[in-house]
Amino acid sequence: MADSPMAATGGPVASDADIGRAEAFTREQFVHEGEEAAVALAPGSPRARALTDALAEIEAGEKLPTTHWQRRWSLLLGLERLLSEEEPHLADGTTLNPHQVDALSG
């Protein structure tokens, strides 16, 4: 990750605009409500690497995340999203019970 903005500057991985672009592209959150971007996207963290990879795909002209990106990052980001919520639910609003969350987390 030596070529990432954070490694070069010690600052945030990306601007709020870049984070927003990546979130729209992947349909996943990189910074959850109540979190600080600098902490959530700390150097070398999985979310920071997923964000960097998503931005690289956007720059490469991809219209949707590649299968490679989805296989590498979707489960991780989805589980972090579920676990960050007070009451875990699916994108369609269906609430998950504790057994379902446990089953999804492995």
LOKOL-38634 format. One line per field, with one value per atom (N, C-alpha, C, CB): residue number from 1; x, y, z. Coordinates in Angstrom, 2 decimals. Glycine has a CB too. Layout:
<recs>
num [NUM	...]
c1 [X	...]
c2 [Y	...]
c3 [Z	...]
</recs>
This chain:
<recs>
num [1	1	1	1	2	2	2	2	3	3	3	3	4	4	4	4	5	5	5	5	6	6	6	6	7	7	7	7	8	8	8	8	9	9	9	9	10	10	10	10	11	11	11	11	12	12	12	12	13	13	13	13	14	14	14	14	15	15	15	15	16	16	16	16	17	17	17	17	18	18	18	18	19	19	19	19	20	20	20	20	21	21	21	21	22	22	22	22	23	23	23	23	24	24	24	24	25	25	25	25	26	26	26	26	27	27	27	27	28	28	28	28	29	29	29	29	30	30	30	30	31	31	31	31	32	32	32	32	33	33	33	33	34	34	34	34	35	35	35	35	36	36	36	36	37	37	37	37	38	38	38	38	39	39	39	39	40	40	40	40	41	41	41	41	42	42	42	42	43	43	43	43	44	44	44	44	45	45	45	45	46	46	46	46	47	47	47	47	48	48	48	48	49	49	49	49	50	50	50	50	51	51	51	51	52	52	52	52	53	53	53	53	54	54	54	54	55	55	55	55	56	56	56	56	57	57	57	57	58	58	58	58	59	59	59	59	60	60	60	60	61	61	61	61	62	62	62	62	63	63	63	63	64	64	64	64	65	65	65	65	66	66	66	66	67	67	67	67	68	68	68	68	69	69	69	69	70	70	70	70	71	71	71	71	72	72	72	72	73	73	73	73	74	74	74	74	75	75	75	75	76	76	76	76	77	77	77	77	78	78	78	78	79	79	79	79	80	80	80	80	81	81	81	81	82	82	82	82	83	83	83	83	84	84	84	84	85	85	85	85	86	86	86	86	87	87	87	87	88	88	88	88	89	89	89	89	90	90	90	90	91	91	91	91	92	92	92	92	93	93	93	93	94	94	94	94	95	95	95	95	96	96	96	96	97	97	97	97	98	98	98	98	99	99	99	99	100	100	100	100	101	101	101	101	102	102	102	102	103	103	103	103	104	104	104	104	105	105	105	105	106	106	106	106]
c1 [0.82	0.00	0.86	-0.93	2.11	3.03	2.63	4.40	1.83	1.45	0.12	1.40	-0.49	-1.78	-1.58	-2.51	-2.62	-2.51	-2.16	-3.79	-2.68	-2.38	-0.91	-3.25	-0.37	1.04	1.92	1.41	1.52	2.33	2.21	1.95	1.01	0.79	0.55	-0.35	0.19	-0.17	-1.57	0.83	-2.27	-3.62	-4.66	-3.81	-5.89	-6.97	-6.68	-8.30	-7.19	-6.98	-7.50	-7.65	-8.67	-9.30	-10.18	-10.12	-10.51	-11.42	-12.83	-11.42	-13.68	-15.07	-15.72	-15.86	-15.34	-15.90	-15.48	-15.44	-14.21	-13.74	-14.42	-12.21	-14.59	-15.29	-16.72	-15.28	-17.37	-18.74	-18.82	-19.28	-17.85	-17.81	-17.66	-16.65	-16.76	-16.53	-17.76	-15.30	-18.43	-19.63	-20.75	-20.11	-20.90	-21.92	-21.56	-22.05	-20.28	-19.80	-20.01	-18.31	-19.66	-19.70	-21.02	-18.58	-21.79	-23.02	-22.74	-24.02	-21.58	-21.19	-20.65	-20.13	-20.75	-20.20	-18.76	-21.05	-17.93	-16.55	-16.37	-15.59	-17.20	-17.19	-18.62	-16.63	-18.81	-20.14	-20.49	-20.24	-21.79	-22.27	-21.58	-23.81	-21.09	-20.42	-18.92	-21.04	-18.41	-16.98	-16.27	-16.74	-15.00	-14.16	-13.44	-13.14	-13.39	-12.75	-11.30	-12.82	-10.58	-9.17	-8.98	-8.54	-9.95	-9.87	-10.38	-10.69	-11.54	-12.13	-11.26	-13.51	-10.56	-9.72	-8.24	-10.10	-7.87	-6.48	-5.58	-6.34	-4.31	-3.38	-3.32	-1.97	-3.46	-3.36	-4.62	-2.26	-5.64	-6.87	-7.59	-7.80	-8.35	-9.07	-9.98	-9.90	-10.67	-11.56	-10.77	-12.41	-9.60	-8.76	-8.30	-7.54	-7.93	-7.50	-8.66	-6.90	-9.85	-11.03	-11.36	-12.25	-11.23	-11.48	-10.47	-11.43	-9.21	-8.16	-8.42	-6.77	-8.79	-9.08	-10.30	-9.29	-11.33	-12.54	-12.22	-13.65	-11.44	-11.07	-10.23	-10.30	-9.36	-8.55	-9.45	-7.52	-10.48	-11.40	-12.19	-12.37	-12.59	-13.29	-12.38	-13.74	-11.13	-10.16	-9.88	-8.84	-9.99	-9.77	-10.98	-9.45	-12.04	-13.21	-14.28	-12.79	-14.15	-15.18	-16.49	-14.73	-17.59	-18.92	-19.51	-19.87	-19.09	-19.50	-18.26	-20.59	-18.29	-17.14	-16.90	-17.35	-15.65	-15.32	-15.61	-13.84	-15.69	-15.89	-14.76	-15.99	-13.54	-12.39	-12.60	-11.09	-13.02	-13.26	-14.36	-13.64	-15.44	-16.57	-16.17	-17.73	-15.41	-14.98	-14.05	-14.28	-13.24	-12.26	-12.87	-11.12	-13.81	-14.23	-15.69	-13.91	-16.60	-18.03	-18.44	-18.83	-17.98	-18.35	-17.86	-17.79	-16.61	-16.05	-16.84	-14.58	-17.07	-17.78	-19.23	-17.72	-19.86	-21.24	-21.37	-21.80	-20.46	-20.50	-20.21	-19.49	-19.25	-18.98	-20.18	-17.75	-20.88	-22.09	-23.15	-22.65	-23.38	-24.38	-24.03	-24.51	-22.77	-22.35	-22.32	-21.00	-22.25	-22.22	-23.61	-21.54	-24.64	-26.01	-26.56	-26.90	-27.40	-28.08	-28.95	-28.93	-29.71	-30.57	-30.23	-32.09	-29.42	-28.98	-30.17	-28.09	-30.04	-31.08	-30.46	-32.17	-31.18	-30.74	-31.06	-31.41	-30.54	-30.77	-32.25	-30.05	-33.07	-34.50	-35.27	-35.09	-34.55	-35.19	-35.53	-36.42	-35.37	-35.66	-34.72	-35.54	-35.28	-34.48	-33.94	-35.32	-32.67	-32.03	-32.05	-30.58	-32.34	-32.28	-30.84	-33.28	-30.51	-29.13	-28.60	-29.03	-29.44	-29.00	-28.57	-30.12	-29.33	-28.99	-27.68	-30.12	-27.47	-26.22	-25.06	-26.27	-25.24	-24.19	-23.87	-24.62	-24.90	-24.68	-23.94	-26.03	-24.28	-23.61	-22.16	-24.36	-21.85	-20.49	-19.57	-20.49	-20.10	-19.28	-19.22	-17.92]
c2 [-1.18	0.00	1.25	0.00	1.12	2.24	3.37	1.77	3.07	4.12	4.77	3.55	4.42	5.02	6.42	4.14	7.27	8.61	8.62	9.36	7.67	7.67	7.39	6.65	6.42	6.08	7.26	4.85	8.01	9.13	10.34	9.50	10.58	11.82	11.63	12.53	10.42	10.20	10.71	10.87	11.21	11.75	10.72	13.00	11.19	10.26	9.53	11.01	8.33	7.53	8.24	6.16	8.85	9.50	10.64	8.48	11.51	12.61	12.06	13.69	12.88	12.48	12.19	13.58	12.96	12.74	11.38	13.86	11.01	9.70	8.56	9.59	8.74	7.72	7.58	8.09	8.69	8.66	7.97	10.06	8.25	7.59	6.08	8.15	5.68	4.25	3.59	4.04	4.29	3.72	3.56	4.61	4.54	4.43	3.30	5.78	3.16	2.13	0.73	2.36	0.53	-0.80	-1.10	-0.95	-0.05	-0.16	-0.69	-1.08	-0.35	-0.70	0.54	-1.84	0.58	1.69	1.38	1.96	2.41	2.27	2.90	2.90	3.88	4.53	4.48	6.02	3.81	3.65	4.84	2.34	5.00	6.09	6.05	6.02	7.20	7.30	7.03	6.36	6.63	6.36	7.56	5.11	7.67	8.68	8.00	9.33	8.70	8.13	7.74	9.13	8.56	8.28	6.98	9.44	6.63	5.39	4.21	5.50	4.38	3.30	2.92	3.71	3.91	3.68	3.82	4.66	3.31	3.37	2.66	2.75	3.08	2.46	0.94	3.06	0.25	-1.20	-1.93	-1.59	-1.20	-1.87	-2.47	-0.88	-3.52	-4.14	-3.15	-5.30	-2.29	-1.34	-0.35	-0.59	0.06	0.98	0.29	1.46	-0.98	-1.70	-1.91	-3.06	-2.19	-2.35	-1.04	-2.82	0.07	1.39	1.68	2.49	1.43	1.67	0.83	1.34	-0.43	-1.30	-0.82	-2.74	-0.36	0.15	1.40	0.46	2.31	3.53	3.19	4.49	2.19	1.77	1.22	0.70	0.49	-0.04	1.09	-1.05	2.08	3.24	3.94	4.23	4.16	4.83	4.01	5.08	2.69	1.81	1.79	0.39	2.49	2.59	1.54	2.51	0.76	-0.25	0.46	-1.19	-0.10	0.44	-0.18	0.21	-1.40	-2.15	-2.80	-3.23	-3.13	-3.83	-5.16	-4.08	-5.48	-6.73	-7.91	-6.74	-9.08	-10.30	-10.46	-11.53	-10.14	-10.23	-9.34	-9.82	-8.09	-7.18	-7.74	-5.75	-8.19	-8.71	-9.92	-9.07	-10.83	-12.02	-11.66	-13.00	-10.65	-10.29	-9.46	-9.53	-8.56	-7.57	-7.57	-6.26	-8.10	-7.97	-8.61	-8.56	-9.81	-10.48	-9.68	-11.91	-9.27	-8.50	-7.22	-8.16	-6.44	-5.17	-5.40	-4.37	-6.42	-6.71	-7.12	-7.81	-7.96	-8.37	-7.19	-9.49	-6.36	-5.18	-4.25	-4.43	-4.12	-3.30	-3.89	-3.19	-5.19	-5.83	-5.69	-7.31	-5.91	-5.86	-4.45	-6.49	-3.44	-2.05	-1.51	-1.18	-2.22	-1.75	-2.20	-2.26	-1.34	-1.68	-2.92	-0.48	-2.93	-4.06	-4.48	-3.69	-5.52	-5.90	-6.18	-7.14	-5.69	-5.93	-5.99	-4.84	-6.61	-6.71	-5.42	-7.91	-5.29	-4.09	-3.83	-4.19	-4.89	-4.70	-4.39	-5.93	-4.29	-3.93	-5.11	-3.17	-6.34	-7.52	-7.58	-8.80	-7.68	-7.74	-9.15	-7.32	-9.24	-10.53	-10.85	-10.54	-12.10	-12.49	-12.90	-13.67	-13.04	-13.37	-14.65	-13.50	-15.66	-16.90	-16.65	-17.96	-15.83	-15.55	-14.78	-14.75	-13.81	-13.05	-13.99	-11.89	-14.88	-15.84	-16.75	-16.68	-17.21	-18.08	-17.35	-18.61	-16.08	-15.31	-15.01	-14.02	-14.87	-14.51	-15.72	-13.77	-16.90	-18.09	-18.83	-17.75]
c3 [0.00	0.00	0.00	1.19	-0.37	-0.34	-1.27	-0.69	-2.29	-3.23	-2.90	-4.61	-1.76	-1.40	-0.85	-0.36	-0.93	-0.39	1.09	-0.60	1.87	3.30	3.54	4.03	2.83	3.02	2.66	2.19	1.67	1.22	2.13	-0.18	2.68	3.43	4.90	2.85	5.33	6.72	7.03	7.62	6.03	6.21	5.85	5.37	5.68	5.33	4.02	5.22	3.90	2.70	1.47	2.84	1.60	0.45	0.94	-0.38	0.02	0.35	0.57	-0.77	1.18	1.35	0.00	2.09	-1.02	-2.36	-2.91	-3.32	-2.72	-3.19	-2.43	-3.03	-1.12	-0.33	-0.83	1.19	-1.10	-1.63	-2.98	-1.74	-3.85	-5.17	-5.01	-6.03	-4.12	-3.91	-3.28	-3.00	-2.37	-1.76	-2.79	-0.60	-3.68	-4.73	-5.71	-5.50	-6.00	-6.93	-6.37	-7.25	-5.09	-4.48	-3.77	-3.51	-3.47	-2.69	-1.29	-3.40	-0.75	0.61	1.30	0.63	2.63	3.39	3.78	4.66	3.71	4.17	5.54	3.16	5.86	7.17	7.69	7.10	8.82	9.39	10.28	10.18	10.52	11.36	12.73	11.53	13.16	14.45	14.40	15.40	13.26	13.11	12.50	12.25	12.77	12.12	10.95	13.13	9.83	8.64	8.91	7.48	9.67	9.93	10.70	10.70	11.54	12.31	11.48	13.62	10.85	10.06	8.87	9.57	8.32	7.14	7.49	6.01	8.67	9.12	8.13	10.54	8.05	7.09	7.26	7.27	6.17	6.18	6.62	7.05	7.04	7.49	6.29	8.24	6.53	5.40	4.67	5.90	5.41	4.73	3.89	5.75	4.36	3.57	2.29	4.40	2.39	1.19	0.23	1.58	0.76	-0.10	-0.80	0.73	-0.08	-0.67	-1.77	0.40	-1.51	-2.51	-3.76	-1.92	-3.56	-4.71	-5.47	-4.24	-4.76	-5.43	-6.25	-4.40	-5.68	-6.41	-7.64	-5.49	-7.52	-8.67	-9.78	-8.25	-9.40	-10.41	-11.08	-9.78	-10.30	-10.87	-11.87	-9.76	-11.47	-12.35	-13.62	-11.60	-13.51	-14.67	-15.60	-14.20	-15.21	-16.07	-15.85	-17.46	-14.78	-14.49	-14.14	-13.33	-14.59	-14.29	-13.03	-15.46	-12.73	-11.55	-10.95	-11.90	-9.65	-9.08	-9.81	-7.57	-10.04	-10.72	-9.80	-11.16	-10.39	-9.61	-8.61	-10.53	-9.03	-8.13	-6.90	-8.86	-7.10	-5.96	-5.07	-6.46	-5.67	-4.89	-4.06	-5.81	-4.67	-3.93	-2.78	-4.88	-2.99	-1.96	-0.83	-2.59	-1.14	-0.15	0.25	-0.66	-0.54	-0.25	1.07	-1.36	1.34	2.58	3.79	2.62	3.75	4.86	5.11	4.58	4.06	4.23	4.64	2.93	4.10	4.47	5.93	3.59	6.40	7.81	8.73	8.07	8.38	9.20	9.25	8.67	8.12	8.08	9.02	6.63	8.93	9.79	11.27	9.43	11.59	12.99	13.55	13.14	12.68	13.15	13.45	12.12	13.02	13.20	14.54	12.07	15.13	16.38	16.17	16.88	15.08	14.74	13.31	14.88	13.14	11.79	10.86	11.87	9.62	8.62	7.23	8.69	6.34	4.94	4.21	4.24	3.00	2.20	1.97	0.87	1.92	1.69	2.97	1.04	4.11	5.37	6.26	5.10	5.79	6.58	7.78	5.73	8.99	10.21	10.39	11.43	10.82	11.06	12.54	10.52	12.89	14.29	14.63	14.59	15.92	16.30	15.65	17.80	15.49	14.86	13.41	14.91	12.68	11.29	11.19	10.62	12.09	12.10	12.40	13.13	13.38	13.72	12.54	14.94	11.85	10.69	9.58	10.17	9.36	8.31	8.64	8.07	9.93	10.31	10.40	11.63	10.18	10.10	11.37	9.68]
</recs>
